[in-house]
Amino acid sequence: MNPNTVAIRTDTAIAANRLIRNTYTLLSMTLLFSALMAGVSMAIRLPVGASLLCSVGAIVLLWFVLPRTANSAAGLGVVFGITGLLGFGLGPVLNAYLGLPNGAEIVMSALGLTGMVFLGLSAYALTTRKDFSFMGGFLVAGIWVAFIAGLVALGAALFGYPLPGLALAVSAMFAVLMAGFILYQTSLMVNGGETNYILATVGLYVSIYNLFTSLLHLIGAFSGDE
């Protein structure tokens, strides 16, 4: 085997391991920060309207600010801004579920299942080192379909014609898609498709966040408490 080829593979493996280490370190910090902000939001009883504004602010940072700062130290501040806003905006949702008869069980079940799915899929991608980059196009298309279906369900509810079946289908779609994104994002890090730990962190965080909220809705609905 060509010594240069061996050296290149070694350097690639070292770079991938460094990326994975930095990503999971930052991801752990953002999850803790997000949980702290959610706790503050719950304590002050943040209204639903303010929660929506937090989500809009996080989307603005994600779409328009993060791409410009991902390669600088400022990107770290943007990451904590995004995850902090999403965590803060989650407070009213958690308070609503905790107000249900079995609310604490619903929240803990969704949290536990989210953790199991994330750890299981991440471990599989890291251990097998399989390339799941082929899933990218399907996942993006699926997100658009689920997003449009979600808008339809929301519009119907606002006009007094709720479609609970469609809302549940949207949550199920998002749960499956986010699981796919965890595999996809982890595979990119392992195989060199992603080299920026800030972008990788945000990608995994958003997948975990959407997976949790989707499972929360599904578990709450099937428990009969919603």
Secondary structure as a PSIPRED ss2 file (coil, helix, strand):
# PSIPRED VFORMAT (PSIPRED V4.0)

   1 M C   1.000  0.000  0.000
   2 N C   1.000  0.000  0.000
   3 P H   0.000  1.000  0.000
   4 N H   0.000  1.000  0.000
   5 T H   0.000  1.000  0.000
   6 V H   0.000  1.000  0.000
   7 A H   0.000  1.000  0.000
   8 I H   0.000  1.000  0.000
   9 R H   0.000  1.000  0.000
  10 T H   0.000  1.000  0.000
  11 D H   0.000  1.000  0.000
  12 T H   0.000  1.000  0.000
  13 A H   0.000  1.000  0.000
  14 I H   0.000  1.000  0.000
  15 A H   0.000  1.000  0.000
  16 A H   0.000  1.000  0.000
  17 N H   0.000  1.000  0.000
  18 R H   0.000  1.000  0.000
  19 L H   0.000  1.000  0.000
  20 I H   0.000  1.000  0.000
  21 R H   0.000  1.000  0.000
  22 N H   0.000  1.000  0.000
  23 T H   0.000  1.000  0.000
  24 Y H   0.000  1.000  0.000
  25 T H   0.000  1.000  0.000
  26 L H   0.000  1.000  0.000
  27 L H   0.000  1.000  0.000
  28 S H   0.000  1.000  0.000
  29 M H   0.000  1.000  0.000
  30 T H   0.000  1.000  0.000
  31 L H   0.000  1.000  0.000
  32 L H   0.000  1.000  0.000
  33 F H   0.000  1.000  0.000
  34 S H   0.000  1.000  0.000
  35 A H   0.000  1.000  0.000
  36 L H   0.000  1.000  0.000
  37 M H   0.000  1.000  0.000
  38 A H   0.000  1.000  0.000
  39 G H   0.000  1.000  0.000
  40 V H   0.000  1.000  0.000
  41 S H   0.000  1.000  0.000
  42 M H   0.000  1.000  0.000
  43 A H   0.000  1.000  0.000
  44 I C   1.000  0.000  0.000
  45 R C   1.000  0.000  0.000
  46 L C   1.000  0.000  0.000
  47 P C   1.000  0.000  0.000
  48 V H   0.000  1.000  0.000
  49 G H   0.000  1.000  0.000
  50 A H   0.000  1.000  0.000
  51 S H   0.000  1.000  0.000
  52 L H   0.000  1.000  0.000
  53 L H   0.000  1.000  0.000
  54 C H   0.000  1.000  0.000
  55 S H   0.000  1.000  0.000
  56 V H   0.000  1.000  0.000
  57 G H   0.000  1.000  0.000
  58 A H   0.000  1.000  0.000
  59 I H   0.000  1.000  0.000
  60 V H   0.000  1.000  0.000
  61 L H   0.000  1.000  0.000
  62 L H   0.000  1.000  0.000
  63 W H   0.000  1.000  0.000
  64 F H   0.000  1.000  0.000
  65 V H   0.000  1.000  0.000
  66 L H   0.000  1.000  0.000
  67 P H   0.000  1.000  0.000
  68 R H   0.000  1.000  0.000
  69 T H   0.000  1.000  0.000
  70 A C   1.000  0.000  0.000
  71 N C   1.000  0.000  0.000
  72 S C   1.000  0.000  0.000
  73 A C   1.000  0.000  0.000
  74 A H   0.000  1.000  0.000
  75 G H   0.000  1.000  0.000
  76 L H   0.000  1.000  0.000
  77 G H   0.000  1.000  0.000
  78 V H   0.000  1.000  0.000
  79 V H   0.000  1.000  0.000
  80 F H   0.000  1.000  0.000
  81 G H   0.000  1.000  0.000
  82 I H   0.000  1.000  0.000
  83 T H   0.000  1.000  0.000
  84 G H   0.000  1.000  0.000
  85 L H   0.000  1.000  0.000
  86 L H   0.000  1.000  0.000
  87 G H   0.000  1.000  0.000
  88 F H   0.000  1.000  0.000
  89 G H   0.000  1.000  0.000
  90 L C   1.000  0.000  0.000
  91 G H   0.000  1.000  0.000
  92 P H   0.000  1.000  0.000
  93 V H   0.000  1.000  0.000
  94 L H   0.000  1.000  0.000
  95 N H   0.000  1.000  0.000
  96 A H   0.000  1.000  0.000
  97 Y H   0.000  1.000  0.000
  98 L H   0.000  1.000  0.000
  99 G C   1.000  0.000  0.000
 100 L C   1.000  0.000  0.000
 101 P C   1.000  0.000  0.000
 102 N C   1.000  0.000  0.000
 103 G H   0.000  1.000  0.000
 104 A H   0.000  1.000  0.000
 105 E H   0.000  1.000  0.000
 106 I H   0.000  1.000  0.000
 107 V H   0.000  1.000  0.000
 108 M H   0.000  1.000  0.000
 109 S H   0.000  1.000  0.000
 110 A H   0.000  1.000  0.000
 111 L H   0.000  1.000  0.000
 112 G H   0.000  1.000  0.000
 113 L H   0.000  1.000  0.000
 114 T H   0.000  1.000  0.000
 115 G H   0.000  1.000  0.000
 116 M H   0.000  1.000  0.000
 117 V H   0.000  1.000  0.000
 118 F H   0.000  1.000  0.000
 119 L H   0.000  1.000  0.000
 120 G H   0.000  1.000  0.000
 121 L H   0.000  1.000  0.000
 122 S H   0.000  1.000  0.000
 123 A H   0.000  1.000  0.000
 124 Y H   0.000  1.000  0.000
 125 A H   0.000  1.000  0.000
 126 L H   0.000  1.000  0.000
 127 T H   0.000  1.000  0.000
 128 T H   0.000  1.000  0.000
 129 R C   1.000  0.000  0.000
 130 K C   1.000  0.000  0.000
 131 D C   1.000  0.000  0.000
 132 F C   1.000  0.000  0.000
 133 S H   0.000  1.000  0.000
 134 F H   0.000  1.000  0.000
 135 M H   0.000  1.000  0.000
 136 G H   0.000  1.000  0.000
 137 G H   0.000  1.000  0.000
 138 F H   0.000  1.000  0.000
 139 L H   0.000  1.000  0.000
 140 V H   0.000  1.000  0.000
 141 A H   0.000  1.000  0.000
 142 G H   0.000  1.000  0.000
 143 I H   0.000  1.000  0.000
 144 W H   0.000  1.000  0.000
 145 V H   0.000  1.000  0.000
 146 A H   0.000  1.000  0.000
 147 F H   0.000  1.000  0.000
 148 I H   0.000  1.000  0.000
 149 A H   0.000  1.000  0.000
 150 G H   0.000  1.000  0.000
 151 L H   0.000  1.000  0.000
 152 V H   0.000  1.000  0.000
 153 A H   0.000  1.000  0.000
 154 L H   0.000  1.000  0.000
 155 G H   0.000  1.000  0.000
 156 A H   0.000  1.000  0.000
 157 A H   0.000  1.000  0.000
 158 L H   0.000  1.000  0.000
 159 F C   1.000  0.000  0.000
 160 G C   1.000  0.000  0.000
 161 Y C   1.000  0.000  0.000
 162 P C   1.000  0.000  0.000
 163 L C   1.000  0.000  0.000
 164 P H   0.000  1.000  0.000
 165 G H   0.000  1.000  0.000
 166 L H   0.000  1.000  0.000
 167 A H   0.000  1.000  0.000
 168 L H   0.000  1.000  0.000
 169 A H   0.000  1.000  0.000
 170 V H   0.000  1.000  0.000
 171 S H   0.000  1.000  0.000
 172 A H   0.000  1.000  0.000
 173 M H   0.000  1.000  0.000
 174 F H   0.000  1.000  0.000
 175 A H   0.000  1.000  0.000
 176 V H   0.000  1.000  0.000
 177 L H   0.000  1.000  0.000
 178 M H   0.000  1.000  0.000
 179 A H   0.000  1.000  0.000
 180 G H   0.000  1.000  0.000
 181 F H   0.000  1.000  0.000
 182 I H   0.000  1.000  0.000
 183 L H   0.000  1.000  0.000
 184 Y H   0.000  1.000  0.000
 185 Q H   0.000  1.000  0.000
 186 T H   0.000  1.000  0.000
 187 S H   0.000  1.000  0.000
 188 L H   0.000  1.000  0.000
 189 M H   0.000  1.000  0.000
 190 V H   0.000  1.000  0.000
 191 N H   0.000  1.000  0.000
 192 G C   1.000  0.000  0.000
 193 G C   1.000  0.000  0.000
 194 E C   1.000  0.000  0.000
 195 T C   1.000  0.000  0.000
 196 N C   1.000  0.000  0.000
 197 Y H   0.000  1.000  0.000
 198 I H   0.000  1.000  0.000
 199 L H   0.000  1.000  0.000
 200 A H   0.000  1.000  0.000
 201 T H   0.000  1.000  0.000
 202 V H   0.000  1.000  0.000
 203 G H   0.000  1.000  0.000
 204 L H   0.000  1.000  0.000
 205 Y H   0.000  1.000  0.000
 206 V H   0.000  1.000  0.000
 207 S H   0.000  1.000  0.000
 208 I H   0.000  1.000  0.000
 209 Y H   0.000  1.000  0.000
 210 N H   0.000  1.000  0.000
 211 L H   0.000  1.000  0.000
 212 F H   0.000  1.000  0.000
 213 T H   0.000  1.000  0.000
 214 S H   0.000  1.000  0.000
 215 L H   0.000  1.000  0.000
 216 L H   0.000  1.000  0.000
 217 H H   0.000  1.000  0.000
 218 L H   0.000  1.000  0.000
 219 I H   0.000  1.000  0.000
 220 G H   0.000  1.000  0.000
 221 A H   0.000  1.000  0.000
 222 F H   0.000  1.000  0.000
 223 S C   1.000  0.000  0.000
 224 G C   1.000  0.000  0.000
 225 D C   1.000  0.000  0.000
 226 E C   1.000  0.000  0.000
